[in-house]
């Protein structure tokens, strides 16, 4: 376990450890969908934040290189290792729960998990309802088309095009902003398949995800037709707004991981480049 680096993170870990035995299964289990009101004390509020000894994390498990299953069947990926390191900094064990993308953020409302760490983009709409950590990934938006598609060379060319996207993703919103017609899918792989087979004209995602896809499928007849210029997609840990202490602790954990070079190392390991800092 990584040693604690800040007093605030240490306080969270100590309080959770001391209070774990005092939390009943019914009140502490995030899958119960309910929680009993805590007292007004800070310590009591912290005890309500997470399942004793564990940080329960919602992920897809089907979104390489971020969250996926390796050849042995184990969960792997950049976001999985970021999550494990955050949990370690907090003195907790990472517990992953897999679900489809469209259920990830909804699961926060039902307290099915404490946080989602699955490349969730920070957007004004989401920030109205949820809290985000400081960003841990910065990427550009890529427009992916079939190799023989010559009609799209910039984002402005999306008007009237069929964009295969998970309907609640920020990429779907971006495509709609530029006038595309959304064709709903369950995830990136299905979106790519629709583009490959001509049932959609484009799909938008980040450049890292597409680069990883091409590594796995070098002969796929698809390409990046355009990317955003200076705009970047920033992703962070998303959690309920009524857990400010947990958000602050995660921010401090990310600060430590950044200063230790852990985030840079993980980004380089998975992407060959540091995407953990703002792109120049």
Steps between C-alpha positions, in 0.01 A plus 500: 500500500631841407582715808270796569631829362265760645337566834154521347533162326644350818201628694257333261686171517525503880136593554380234257721235656392581855134511408478201270380264772233747606326505159229240449475316170164662424614858542844463346426281199473732197288242319219545750388817322443685828697646788408602848540867592836572658564723798621855459859414592768484236620157612150354468466647151831345394386159624202522263719569197612153402450133570729412796853449375404524134449757226227360272562612142267478201667407168403360161769236465454512121677826414868439416752633574323646803292218651502154343580135567846371412579155359472346846155650550615747764393865495774717357558841349613854568193597701512177699857574610420866570208382717714247684761764575239748624352237730846413630570865576177508702590186690217307331462199275362563151184299430378513139142454380447464125200629309406659169595863441144631521466354851828629641403852602144396589653257748632793701142616559410157639822475705599182316862619507695785658661636185526437126851486351440425133613799291195707590544841339454806717215701347292794629184289481646224717652749743153634571405170663825325591842578641826437313856462615776698338562360148732203460481467118503760221424388144384638168177401330549283191250454215525145369374402154542223247824522304320587177299785653636827358207725592610567859822685574391719794241507775283743304447226239295293748173674412251241378738208555398185692715482814512169689523588871386394845218748535595641842869550420663839460602393148135461404436852626797630300377327186152646549649845551647476150172378349555124486215252537569259788479124447490349849745224598611318815866597472808579293537158338142503373544858379808406299322198357214719373752728328686203351179353357362829370206516741646823640722763342713593799566442866663748735731395779837599640815452298651261755212253479519492121879459499463202732228355277730519198774322695258213556348518149774633267307402187173667601375717211451810716697818560509825697353752259523802732591601854414795717760775488570658837196362684562198718284253684584494871402194700477464877364283777124564525305465825193628680501868598411419860843347564732806499742339747548202269553730200764700692678181603503371141635834377783480752569140398520604133732788594731251671488255209576783259793634706640147539490452122257208528242649261769582244639147524157343457417722202831417334448129571160489330521777241868563433449866592408704806130586481473565875581872462341771283587465132705779347 
